[in-house]
């Protein structure tokens, strides 16, 4: 295992082969170990400087990093939920065609796909830009509030973190935003396009979600695991 600051090749001591000086519980021993998700190599966790990452000496995969804690993640999650609400409550864009104004929201755009017989596209848009991102943010909020404010493990935290890992694969708000911008560029030559409040809030939401997803699920696991179960 090595970090970005001081590369280090693991030795048997890194794997915890030496006997501890005093008896410790099995959970305490396991809590100080980290396993590579790519090649299953096991290392003893060592402190890192701020912003540094630890890499697997066998395959080079990232093991863990010194980044945002849950106390820093919680405000980002709350801010993301607020901006997410604004993004879905206001029109994305207004179109003026010879004096006729029309606008739509994200959900309205998805519903339009159902009305024109493109149900699979509408369902995909609805799930990847609304349902999955909302579930991920709510799951993060469910995990962060007990840990940060009450220093306790929430019930079913393992299921919540596994759900977050799956949902992150399917959240595609940034892809939706790029698609909207490309469409608007094409429409400018035909109609008058007026950006709505939701377009700007989606841009802000994309940045917030990048910060939120920069905290890996394994890092959340580590902080939750440091809390002694009741």
N, C-alpha and C positions, 0 to 999 in steps of 0.2 A: 504494500500500500504506500502511496506517496501523495503529496499535496503539490499545489502549484508553487509553493514557496521552497520547500525542501524535499526533493525526491527521496523516497525511502523504499528499499527492497525488503519485503517481509522476511523475518527470521522465525525460527520456532518459538522464540519468546513472544513474538507478535501474535502468535496463535494461542497464547495462553497455556502453553504446555507446562510452565513452571507452577508448582503448587503454591497457593496463596499463603501468606504469613499467618492468617487466622481464618477460622471457618467462616464461610459466607454462604448464603443461600444460592441455590441453583439459578433462580431468577436474576439475582444480582450479578452473577457471572455472565449470563446470557445477555444482560442489558448492556454490557460493555463490549460486545462483539458485533461485528457488522459482516454481512454476507453479500458477496457480489451477485447481482441479479442475472448476470450474463454467464459466468462460469462457475458459480457456487463456491469460490474461494472465500475463506473465513479469516478475518483480521481482528485484532484488538483495536478498538476505537482510541484515537489520540486527539488531543485538543488541536484546533486549527486557528490560525489568525483570521481576522475578519475578512470575508470575501474569498478565502482560500477553499480549494476543493481537494478531496482525497480520491485518488484513482486506484483501480486494481492493477497490481504489478503484473498480473498474468495477461489480461485482455485489454486493459486501458479504460474500462468502463468507469463512470463516476460512481463512487461508493456513497459519499455524503459530502456536504459542504457547510461552511459557516455562513449562513444567510439570515433571512428574516425569521424571527420567532413568531409564535402564534399571537403574542401581544401586538406585534406589528401587522400581522395578517388580519386580525379582527377588524380594525378600522377600514382596511381595503375592501373587505367583504361587505361591510355595511354600506360603504360608499358605492360599491358596485351594484348592490340591490336597489339603492335609491336611484342611481342613473338608469338601471335596467327598467324600473317602473316608469320613469320619464320617457324612455325610449319607446315603450309600448303604449303609452297613453296619448302621445301626440303624433301628428302626421309626419311621415318621413319626408315627403316632398309634395308640393302643390304644382299642378300643371295647368297653364292657361292656354287654351286653344280657342282663339277668336272670341275671347271674352267669357268662355265657359271654364270655370274653375273646378278642378277635381283634385282630391287628395286621398291618401290611404295610409293606414298604419301597417305595421309588420303583420299583425294577425289578419288585417283586412286583405293584404296581399296574398297571404296563404289561403284564405277562404276563397279568393278569386280563382285560384287554381282548381278548387273543387267545383266551382260553378261552370268552368269551361271544359270540364271532363278530364282534368289532369290531376286526379286524386293522388297518385304516388308522389308527384312533385310537390303538391301542397302539403302532404303529410311529412315529407322530408324537410321542407322549409320550416314547418311548425315545430318539429322535434329538435332539429339541430340549432335553431336560432332562438327558440323560446323555452321549450320544455326542459331539454337537457341542461342548458346553462342555468336556468332557474333552480333546478334540482341540485346542481352542483353547489351553487351559492348557499342555498338553504342547508345543505348537508355540512358545508364548512362552518356556517353559523352555528349549527347544532353542536359541532365538535368544539369550536373555539370558545363559546360563551362559558361553558362549565369549566374548561381548563384554565382560561385566562382570569375569569372573575371569581371562581369558587375553588380552583385548584383541585377539582375532582374529575374523574373519568365519566363521561356521559354513558348512559345505558346503550348498549349496542354499538359502541364506537368502532368495533372491528367491521361490522356491516356497513357503517357510514363511510369509512375510509375506502373500503373495497368499491362501494358505489361511486365515490368521487373518482377513483382511478379509472373506472369504466366510462363515466360521463365525460371526462376530459378528452377522451378520444373522439367523441362525437360532437362536441361543442364547436360550432363553425360560424360564430358571429362575424369574425373578421373576413371570412370568405363572402358572407352575405353583403357586408359593407363594400367590398371591392366590386361585387356584381352590381350593386346599386350605382356606384360611381361610374362604372363603365356604361351602364344604361343611360344615365343622365347626360353623359358626354354625347351619346348618339342622339338623344332627344333634343339637345339644344338647337340644332339646325332646323327642327320641325315646329317645336312649341316653345313657349316661355316656361322655363323651369324655375320654381322658387323653392330653395331648400327649406325644409321644415325643421322644427325644433329637434325632432327625433334623429335627424341625420347627424346633427352635431353631437347629440348625446350618445349616439352609437359610436362615433369616433372616440369620445372620451371613454366609453365603456370598453372599447377594444384595448385601449392603453391600460386601463385598470385590470382587465382580465389577464393581460400579459404579466403584470406584477403579481397577481394572485397565483397564476399557474407557475411562476418562478419558484414558488415554495413546493417542493416535491412531496408526494404523499409519504414517502419514507421519512422525510424530515418531520412531518406531523406525527407519524408513528413514534419516532424517537422521543419527542417532547411529551406525548401522552404517556408513553411507557415509563417516563421518569417519575410519574406521579404514582405513589404507592396506592394500590387498590384498597378500598374501604373494607 
